[in-house]
């Protein structure tokens, strides 16, 4: 069971996010909602997800983002087995996943 399904969640905040009209409004809302550390962590995880979807290896991602191997692994697990949130966003932004080369048999 996914951990977010263990505790009921309110739709109010997510509806509030959907009312934001541009990046500037979004930044203002998240600046009020989150601490600097929380925002940095979310931005880092998002960048890790982009790099992973582009086929970048862990060491390169660590060098570019400073993310720990545990964070990179956690994001990779979300990409592979999560709720497909990253896939939805990447599709809408035109971020395409690199195709892994097929091994010859």
C-alpha positions in Angstrom: 0.0 0.0 0.0 1.3 3.4 -0.9 2.1 5.5 2.2 -0.2 8.4 1.1 -3.2 6.1 1.0 -2.8 5.2 4.7 -4.0 8.6 5.9 -6.9 10.5 4.4 -5.8 13.6 2.4 -7.7 16.8 1.8 -8.2 18.0 -1.8 -8.2 21.7 -0.7 -4.5 22.4 -1.2 -4.4 20.6 -4.5 -7.4 22.6 -5.7 -5.7 25.8 -4.6 -2.6 24.9 -6.6 -4.8 24.4 -9.7 -6.0 28.0 -9.4 -2.5 29.4 -9.9 -2.1 31.0 -13.3 1.7 31.2 -13.9 5.1 30.3 -12.6 5.4 33.6 -10.7 2.1 32.9 -8.8 3.2 29.3 -8.2 6.5 30.5 -6.7 4.8 33.0 -4.4 2.3 30.3 -3.2 5.1 27.7 -2.5 7.3 30.4 -0.9 4.5 31.0 1.6 3.6 27.3 2.0 7.1 25.7 2.3 10.4 26.4 4.0 13.4 27.1 1.9 14.7 23.7 2.7 11.5 22.0 1.7 11.5 23.8 -1.6 15.1 23.0 -2.3 14.4 19.3 -1.6 11.4 19.2 -4.0 13.3 21.1 -6.7 16.2 18.7 -6.3 14.0 15.6 -6.5 12.3 17.0 -9.6 15.6 17.6 -11.3 16.8 14.1 -10.4 13.6 12.7 -12.0 14.3 14.7 -15.2 17.9 13.4 -15.3 16.8 9.8 -14.6 14.2 10.0 -17.3 16.9 11.2 -19.7 19.0 8.1 -18.9 21.6 9.8 -16.8 23.5 7.5 -14.4 23.5 8.0 -10.6 27.1 9.4 -10.4 26.4 12.0 -13.0 23.1 13.0 -11.2 24.9 13.2 -7.9 27.6 15.4 -9.4 25.0 17.7 -11.1 22.5 18.0 -8.2 24.3 17.1 -5.0 21.5 14.6 -4.3 22.4 11.6 -2.2 22.3 8.1 -3.7 19.3 7.4 -1.4 17.4 10.4 -2.8 18.2 9.3 -6.4 17.1 5.8 -5.6 13.9 7.0 -4.0 13.1 9.1 -7.0 13.9 6.3 -9.4 11.6 4.0 -7.4 8.8 6.6 -7.8 9.5 6.8 -11.6 9.3 3.0 -11.9 6.5 2.1 -9.4 4.9 5.4 -8.3 1.5 6.9 -9.2 2.8 8.1 -12.6 2.7 11.8 -11.5 6.1 12.4 -13.1 5.0 10.8 -16.3 1.9 13.0 -16.5 4.0 16.2 -16.0 6.8 15.1 -18.3 4.3 14.3 -21.1 2.7 17.7 -20.8 6.1 19.4 -20.8 7.4 17.4 -23.6 10.2 15.8 -21.6 10.8 12.4 -23.2 12.3 9.5 -21.5 15.4 8.1 -23.1 14.8 4.6 -24.5 17.1 2.0 -22.9 19.0 0.1 -25.5 17.7 -3.5 -25.9 20.3 -6.2 -25.2 21.1 -8.6 -28.0 20.5 -12.2 -27.3 
